[in-house]
Amino acid sequence: MIEVFKTNVQEVEQSKMIVAKLLEHFPNGSINFDLEDCDKILRVLDLKISNKKIIELLNSYGYHCEVLA
């Protein structure tokens, strides 16, 4: 399953930290950012994804995150 999120992450270093934290919760996942996209896309590919957990985690670090419809 793949989920795509809109974020306000701006910097590569921020995205690397977030990917590392997300991999702690989704160790078998494939997670990446597209910071070139105007929506600063976060893609998460995993067999079992918790949108709520991903959004809560980014919010806890001060970032906005929402499922991209």
MMTF fields as JSON, N, C-alpha, C and O atoms, coordinates in Angstrom:
{
  "mmtfVersion": "1.0.0",
  "mmtfProducer": "UNKNOWN",
  "numBonds": 275,
  "numAtoms": 276,
  "numGroups": 69,
  "numChains": 1,
  "numModels": 1,
  "chainsPerModel": [1],
  "groupsPerChain": [69],
  "chainIdList": ["A"],
  "bondAtomList": [4, 2, 8, 6, 12, 10, 16, 14, 20, 18, 24, 22, 28, 26, 32, 30, 36, 34, 40, 38, 44, 42, 48, 46, 52, 50, 56, 54, 60, 58, 64, 62, 68, 66, 72, 70, 76, 74, 80, 78, 84, 82, 88, 86, 92, 90, 96, 94, 100, 98, 104, 102, 108, 106, 112, 110, 116, 114, 120, 118, 124, 122, 128, 126, 132, 130, 136, 134, 140, 138, 144, 142, 148, 146, 152, 150, 156, 154, 160, 158, 164, 162, 168, 166, 172, 170, 176, 174, 180, 178, 184, 182, 188, 186, 192, 190, 196, 194, 200, 198, 204, 202, 208, 206, 212, 210, 216, 214, 220, 218, 224, 222, 228, 226, 232, 230, 236, 234, 240, 238, 244, 242, 248, 246, 252, 250, 256, 254, 260, 258, 264, 262, 268, 266, 272, 270],
  "bondOrderList": [1, 1, 1, 1, 1, 1, 1, 1, 1, 1, 1, 1, 1, 1, 1, 1, 1, 1, 1, 1, 1, 1, 1, 1, 1, 1, 1, 1, 1, 1, 1, 1, 1, 1, 1, 1, 1, 1, 1, 1, 1, 1, 1, 1, 1, 1, 1, 1, 1, 1, 1, 1, 1, 1, 1, 1, 1, 1, 1, 1, 1, 1, 1, 1, 1, 1, 1, 1],
  "groupList": [{"groupName": "MET", "atomNameList": ["N", "CA", "C", "O"], "elementList": ["N", "C", "C", "O"], "formalChargeList": [0, 0, 0, 0], "bondAtomList": [1, 0, 2, 1, 3, 2], "bondOrderList": [1, 1, 2], "singleLetterCode": "M", "chemCompType": "L-PEPTIDE LINKING"}, {"groupName": "ILE", "atomNameList": ["N", "CA", "C", "O"], "elementList": ["N", "C", "C", "O"], "formalChargeList": [0, 0, 0, 0], "bondAtomList": [1, 0, 2, 1, 3, 2], "bondOrderList": [1, 1, 2], "singleLetterCode": "I", "chemCompType": "L-PEPTIDE LINKING"}, {"groupName": "GLU", "atomNameList": ["N", "CA", "C", "O"], "elementList": ["N", "C", "C", "O"], "formalChargeList": [0, 0, 0, 0], "bondAtomList": [1, 0, 2, 1, 3, 2], "bondOrderList": [1, 1, 2], "singleLetterCode": "E", "chemCompType": "L-PEPTIDE LINKING"}, {"groupName": "VAL", "atomNameList": ["N", "CA", "C", "O"], "elementList": ["N", "C", "C", "O"], "formalChargeList": [0, 0, 0, 0], "bondAtomList": [1, 0, 2, 1, 3, 2], "bondOrderList": [1, 1, 2], "singleLetterCode": "V", "chemCompType": "L-PEPTIDE LINKING"}, {"groupName": "PHE", "atomNameList": ["N", "CA", "C", "O"], "elementList": ["N", "C", "C", "O"], "formalChargeList": [0, 0, 0, 0], "bondAtomList": [1, 0, 2, 1, 3, 2], "bondOrderList": [1, 1, 2], "singleLetterCode": "F", "chemCompType": "L-PEPTIDE LINKING"}, {"groupName": "LYS", "atomNameList": ["N", "CA", "C", "O"], "elementList": ["N", "C", "C", "O"], "formalChargeList": [0, 0, 0, 0], "bondAtomList": [1, 0, 2, 1, 3, 2], "bondOrderList": [1, 1, 2], "singleLetterCode": "K", "chemCompType": "L-PEPTIDE LINKING"}, {"groupName": "THR", "atomNameList": ["N", "CA", "C", "O"], "elementList": ["N", "C", "C", "O"], "formalChargeList": [0, 0, 0, 0], "bondAtomList": [1, 0, 2, 1, 3, 2], "bondOrderList": [1, 1, 2], "singleLetterCode": "T", "chemCompType": "L-PEPTIDE LINKING"}, {"groupName": "ASN", "atomNameList": ["N", "CA", "C", "O"], "elementList": ["N", "C", "C", "O"], "formalChargeList": [0, 0, 0, 0], "bondAtomList": [1, 0, 2, 1, 3, 2], "bondOrderList": [1, 1, 2], "singleLetterCode": "N", "chemCompType": "L-PEPTIDE LINKING"}, {"groupName": "GLN", "atomNameList": ["N", "CA", "C", "O"], "elementList": ["N", "C", "C", "O"], "formalChargeList": [0, 0, 0, 0], "bondAtomList": [1, 0, 2, 1, 3, 2], "bondOrderList": [1, 1, 2], "singleLetterCode": "Q", "chemCompType": "L-PEPTIDE LINKING"}, {"groupName": "SER", "atomNameList": ["N", "CA", "C", "O"], "elementList": ["N", "C", "C", "O"], "formalChargeList": [0, 0, 0, 0], "bondAtomList": [1, 0, 2, 1, 3, 2], "bondOrderList": [1, 1, 2], "singleLetterCode": "S", "chemCompType": "L-PEPTIDE LINKING"}, {"groupName": "ALA", "atomNameList": ["N", "CA", "C", "O"], "elementList": ["N", "C", "C", "O"], "formalChargeList": [0, 0, 0, 0], "bondAtomList": [1, 0, 2, 1, 3, 2], "bondOrderList": [1, 1, 2], "singleLetterCode": "A", "chemCompType": "L-PEPTIDE LINKING"}, {"groupName": "LEU", "atomNameList": ["N", "CA", "C", "O"], "elementList": ["N", "C", "C", "O"], "formalChargeList": [0, 0, 0, 0], "bondAtomList": [1, 0, 2, 1, 3, 2], "bondOrderList": [1, 1, 2], "singleLetterCode": "L", "chemCompType": "L-PEPTIDE LINKING"}, {"groupName": "HIS", "atomNameList": ["N", "CA", "C", "O"], "elementList": ["N", "C", "C", "O"], "formalChargeList": [0, 0, 0, 0], "bondAtomList": [1, 0, 2, 1, 3, 2], "bondOrderList": [1, 1, 2], "singleLetterCode": "H", "chemCompType": "L-PEPTIDE LINKING"}, {"groupName": "PRO", "atomNameList": ["N", "CA", "C", "O"], "elementList": ["N", "C", "C", "O"], "formalChargeList": [0, 0, 0, 0], "bondAtomList": [1, 0, 2, 1, 3, 2], "bondOrderList": [1, 1, 2], "singleLetterCode": "P", "chemCompType": "L-PEPTIDE LINKING"}, {"groupName": "GLY", "atomNameList": ["N", "CA", "C", "O"], "elementList": ["N", "C", "C", "O"], "formalChargeList": [0, 0, 0, 0], "bondAtomList": [1, 0, 2, 1, 3, 2], "bondOrderList": [1, 1, 2], "singleLetterCode": "G", "chemCompType": "PEPTIDE LINKING"}, {"groupName": "ASP", "atomNameList": ["N", "CA", "C", "O"], "elementList": ["N", "C", "C", "O"], "formalChargeList": [0, 0, 0, 0], "bondAtomList": [1, 0, 2, 1, 3, 2], "bondOrderList": [1, 1, 2], "singleLetterCode": "D", "chemCompType": "L-PEPTIDE LINKING"}, {"groupName": "CYS", "atomNameList": ["N", "CA", "C", "O"], "elementList": ["N", "C", "C", "O"], "formalChargeList": [0, 0, 0, 0], "bondAtomList": [1, 0, 2, 1, 3, 2], "bondOrderList": [1, 1, 2], "singleLetterCode": "C", "chemCompType": "L-PEPTIDE LINKING"}, {"groupName": "ARG", "atomNameList": ["N", "CA", "C", "O"], "elementList": ["N", "C", "C", "O"], "formalChargeList": [0, 0, 0, 0], "bondAtomList": [1, 0, 2, 1, 3, 2], "bondOrderList": [1, 1, 2], "singleLetterCode": "R", "chemCompType": "L-PEPTIDE LINKING"}, {"groupName": "TYR", "atomNameList": ["N", "CA", "C", "O"], "elementList": ["N", "C", "C", "O"], "formalChargeList": [0, 0, 0, 0], "bondAtomList": [1, 0, 2, 1, 3, 2], "bondOrderList": [1, 1, 2], "singleLetterCode": "Y", "chemCompType": "L-PEPTIDE LINKING"}],
  "groupTypeList": [0, 1, 2, 3, 4, 5, 6, 7, 3, 8, 2, 3, 2, 8, 9, 5, 0, 1, 3, 10, 5, 11, 11, 2, 12, 4, 13, 7, 14, 9, 1, 7, 4, 15, 11, 2, 15, 16, 15, 5, 1, 11, 17, 3, 11, 15, 11, 5, 1, 9, 7, 5, 5, 1, 1, 2, 11, 11, 7, 9, 18, 14, 18, 12, 16, 2, 3, 11, 10],
  "groupIdList": [1, 2, 3, 4, 5, 6, 7, 8, 9, 10, 11, 12, 13, 14, 15, 16, 17, 18, 19, 20, 21, 22, 23, 24, 25, 26, 27, 28, 29, 30, 31, 32, 33, 34, 35, 36, 37, 38, 39, 40, 41, 42, 43, 44, 45, 46, 47, 48, 49, 50, 51, 52, 53, 54, 55, 56, 57, 58, 59, 60, 61, 62, 63, 64, 65, 66, 67, 68, 69],
  "secStructList": [7, 3, 3, 3, 3, 3, 3, 7, 7, 7, 7, 2, 2, 2, 2, 2, 2, 2, 2, 2, 2, 2, 2, 2, 2, 7, 6, 6, 7, 3, 3, 3, 3, 3, 6, 6, 1, 6, 6, 7, 3, 3, 3, 3, 3, 7, 1, 1, 7, 7, 2, 2, 2, 2, 2, 2, 2, 2, 2, 2, 6, 6, 7, 7, 3, 3, 3, 7, 7],
  "xCoordList": [0.844, 0.0, 0.896, 1.928, 0.481, 1.23, 0.299, -0.854, 0.822, 0.078, 0.938, 2.164, 0.264, 0.944, 0.406, -0.804, 1.33, 0.972, 1.514, 2.576, 0.771, 1.21, 1.822, 1.219, 3.017, 3.684, 4.184, 4.07, 4.735, 5.403, 6.901, 7.55, 7.441, 8.877, 9.607, 9.25, 10.621, 11.313, 12.738, 13.189, 13.435, 14.863, 15.164, 14.464, 16.219, 16.643, 16.985, 16.634, 17.668, 18.034, 16.801, 16.784, 15.772, 14.517, 13.909, 13.46, 13.899, 13.29, 14.054, 13.44, 15.376, 16.174, 15.847, 15.73, 15.7, 15.359, 13.98, 13.791, 13.027, 11.667, 11.634, 10.972, 12.331, 12.382, 12.962, 12.441, 14.023, 14.634, 13.643, 13.545, 12.913, 11.919, 10.776, 10.318, 10.317, 9.234, 9.674, 8.886, 10.933, 11.434, 11.503, 11.494, 11.572, 11.51, 10.137, 10.019, 9.11, 7.738, 7.335, 6.479, 7.952, 7.651, 8.97, 9.385, 9.631, 10.987, 11.093, 12.17, 10.005, 10.043, 9.543, 9.399, 9.279, 8.698, 9.724, 10.927, 9.208, 9.997, 9.414, 8.247, 10.233, 9.738, 10.635, 11.86, 10.01, 10.805, 9.998, 8.768, 10.717, 10.125, 10.407, 11.413, 9.506, 9.734, 9.599, 8.515, 10.716, 10.697, 10.632, 10.404, 10.832, 10.707, 9.247, 8.928, 8.356, 6.927, 6.387, 6.849, 5.417, 4.869, 4.197, 4.074, 3.757, 3.113, 4.087, 3.671, 5.39, 6.422, 5.993, 5.822, 5.829, 5.233, 6.064, 7.286, 5.363, 5.924, 5.227, 3.999, 6.002, 5.442, 5.872, 7.041, 4.891, 5.168, 4.6, 3.403, 5.476, 5.077, 5.357, 6.501, 4.301, 4.437, 3.197, 2.155, 3.316, 2.168, 1.056, -0.128, 1.45, 0.471, 0.856, 1.869, 0.038, 0.317, -0.749, -1.941, -0.31, -1.232, -1.12, -0.187, -2.092, -2.079, -2.058, -1.337, -2.855, -2.946, -1.582, -1.185, -0.862, 0.45, 1.451, 2.232, 1.425, 2.343, 2.063, 2.99, 0.796, 0.416, 0.79, 1.337, 0.491, 0.833, 2.339, 2.781, 3.12, 4.573, 5.102, 5.897, 4.673, 5.136, 4.673, 5.434, 3.435, 2.922, 3.757, 4.003, 4.201, 4.982, 6.331, 6.933, 6.807, 8.059, 7.8, 8.724, 6.537, 6.212, 5.902, 5.869, 5.675, 5.383, 3.919, 3.278, 3.412, 2.052, 2.094, 3.013, 1.1, 1.032, -0.431, -1.187, -0.833, -2.201, -2.173, -1.321, -3.13, -3.239, -3.591, -4.505, -2.874, -3.132, -4.206, -4.025, -5.323, -6.465, -6.321, -7.185],
  "yCoordList": [-1.164, 0.0, 1.237, 1.277, 2.233, 3.487, 4.624, 4.678, 5.534, 6.728, 7.933, 7.897, 9.0, 10.229, 11.35, 11.514, 12.116, 13.187, 14.522, 14.586, 15.581, 16.949, 17.432, 17.269, 18.026, 18.493, 19.927, 20.503, 20.476, 21.773, 21.649, 22.63, 20.458, 20.221, 20.929, 20.762, 21.714, 22.521, 22.049, 22.112, 21.583, 21.311, 19.819, 18.995, 19.489, 18.092, 17.483, 16.334, 18.246, 17.714, 17.385, 16.385, 18.218, 17.939, 16.639, 15.799, 16.486, 15.287, 14.029, 12.987, 14.104, 12.939, 12.527, 11.336, 13.498, 13.213, 12.561, 11.593, 13.093, 12.554, 11.14, 10.27, 10.898, 9.548, 8.576, 7.473, 8.967, 8.094, 7.777, 6.628, 8.779, 8.559, 7.675, 6.797, 7.899, 7.07, 5.615, 4.692, 5.423, 4.056, 3.305, 2.074, 4.029, 3.374, 2.735, 1.696, 3.359, 2.854, 1.933, 1.065, 2.12, 1.31, 0.785, 1.202, -0.138, -0.557, -1.231, -1.244, -1.787, -2.439, -1.53, -1.957, -0.276, 0.651, 1.294, 1.29, 1.839, 2.664, 4.073, 4.301, 5.009, 6.337, 7.376, 7.307, 8.345, 9.405, 10.686, 10.682, 11.766, 13.085, 13.529, 13.148, 14.339, 15.071, 16.547, 17.124, 17.147, 18.536, 19.51, 20.703, 19.007, 19.845, 20.116, 21.126, 19.215, 19.37, 20.504, 20.697, 21.252, 22.385, 21.938, 22.737, 20.675, 20.147, 19.459, 18.893, 19.502, 18.873, 17.454, 17.136, 16.629, 15.296, 14.347, 14.267, 13.635, 12.507, 11.253, 11.171, 10.272, 8.996, 7.898, 7.787, 7.087, 5.97, 4.71, 4.62, 3.745, 2.454, 1.399, 1.205, 0.715, -0.323, -1.211, -0.794, -2.422, -3.323, -2.813, -2.997, -2.168, -1.669, -0.244, -0.019, 0.713, 2.117, 2.698, 2.443, 3.476, 4.187, 5.68, 6.351, 6.187, 7.613, 8.465, 9.46, 8.065, 8.82, 8.895, 9.963, 7.78, 7.735, 8.628, 9.342, 8.587, 9.405, 10.889, 11.672, 11.272, 12.665, 13.115, 14.202, 12.272, 12.611, 12.785, 13.701, 11.918, 11.993, 13.295, 13.986, 13.634, 14.879, 16.081, 17.029, 16.05, 17.149, 17.305, 18.428, 16.186, 16.252, 16.929, 17.425, 16.953, 17.642, 19.034, 19.707, 19.463, 20.817, 20.994, 22.118, 19.891, 19.971, 19.668, 18.891, 20.304, 20.017, 18.821, 18.685, 17.97, 16.78, 16.41, 16.35, 16.16, 15.707, 14.765, 14.87, 13.847, 12.914, 13.705, 14.529, 13.459, 14.133, 13.349, 12.181, 14.013, 13.338, 13.344, 12.823],
  "zCoordList": [0.0, 0.0, 0.0, 0.67, -0.76, -0.796, -0.407, -0.834, 0.415, 0.783, 0.439, 0.542, 0.027, -0.35, 0.529, 0.685, 1.099, 2.025, 1.532, 0.913, 1.816, 1.583, 2.895, 3.955, 2.832, 4.043, 3.846, 2.765, 4.911, 4.809, 5.096, 5.461, 4.931, 5.114, 3.967, 2.801, 4.305, 3.297, 2.997, 1.853, 4.015, 3.885, 3.802, 4.389, 3.062, 2.905, 4.261, 4.53, 5.119, 6.436, 7.267, 7.984, 7.175, 7.875, 7.357, 8.136, 6.05, 5.46, 5.863, 6.094, 5.95, 6.351, 7.782, 8.072, 8.678, 10.069, 10.159, 10.896, 9.41, 9.432, 8.872, 9.438, 7.778, 7.207, 8.227, 8.392, 8.908, 9.923, 11.038, 11.47, 11.504, 12.566, 12.077, 12.807, 10.857, 10.318, 10.143, 10.345, 9.767, 9.598, 10.925, 10.936, 12.047, 13.349, 13.558, 14.208, 13.005, 13.147, 12.006, 12.178, 10.837, 9.656, 9.08, 7.999, 9.807, 9.428, 8.068, 7.472, 7.57, 6.263, 5.152, 4.006, 5.494, 4.528, 3.615, 3.878, 2.547, 1.638, 1.761, 1.44, 2.225, 2.568, 1.906, 2.005, 1.228, 0.617, 0.464, 0.514, 0.278, 0.056, -1.366, -1.964, -1.9, -3.14, -2.784, -2.871, -2.383, -1.952, -3.121, -2.924, -4.337, -5.528, -5.864, -6.492, -5.446, -5.688, -4.821, -3.696, -5.335, -4.576, -3.284, -2.357, -3.195, -1.997, -1.053, -0.042, -1.372, -0.524, -0.134, 1.043, -1.145, -1.041, -0.177, -0.302, 0.698, 1.446, 0.95, 0.978, 0.494, 0.042, 1.002, 1.368, 1.4, 2.294, 1.652, 1.381, 1.415, 0.855, 1.911, 2.32, 2.351, 3.362, 3.288, 2.782, 3.789, 3.79, 4.698, 4.413, 5.793, 6.753, 7.133, 7.795, 6.709, 6.948, 7.87, 7.698, 8.84, 9.721, 9.409, 9.848, 8.64, 8.3, 9.558, 9.639, 10.533, 11.787, 12.465, 12.93, 12.527, 13.169, 12.429, 13.058, 11.108, 10.309, 10.537, 10.745, 10.498, 10.705, 12.115, 12.3, 13.113, 14.496, 14.673, 15.367, 14.054, 14.189, 13.592, 14.228, 12.387, 11.781, 12.595, 12.788, 13.073, 13.903, 15.169, 15.609, 15.767, 17.002, 16.787, 17.738, 15.549, 15.216, 14.654, 14.197, 14.689, 14.273, 12.796, 12.295, 12.099, 10.669, 10.396, 11.104, 9.349, 8.905, 7.958, 7.15, 8.069, 7.207, 7.023, 7.994, 5.778, 5.514, 4.313, 3.431, 4.31, 3.191, 1.947, 1.967, 0.874, -0.394, -1.125, -1.466, -1.356, -2.001, -3.498, -4.204]
}
